[in-house]
Amino acid sequence: MCSPSFEACRTTFPRHYIRVTAYDASYGRQTTALSFLVQRPAEEPGFLLTRVESDDRRQRYGWQPYATGSPSGRRYGA
């Protein structure tokens, strides 16, 4: 069961990702100890990071949408 603050967040942002992050201050700096998603949107657009090597071994990155390649719910092998 979710806490009231999670439910308020889900009500406010019904079509967004909601992530919970816990920090560990024992190292003297802000360090992530735990992080997980409590909500994913019903429909995710889906993008693929592409890398291309160009002249002088430089690497360039770009985005390629793959949402139109597979129907919703079948993008992750489910």
HELIX and SHEET records of a PDB file:
HELIX    1   1 PRO A    4  THR A   12  1                                   9    
HELIX    2   2 ALA A   25  TYR A   27  5                                   3    
HELIX    3   3 ASP A   55  ARG A   57  5                                   3    
SHEET    1   A 2 ILE A  18  ASP A  24  0                                        
SHEET    2   A 2 THR A  31  GLN A  39 -1                                        
SHEET    1   B 2 PHE A  47  GLU A  53  0                                        
SHEET    2   B 2 GLN A  59  PRO A  65 -1                                        
END                                                                             
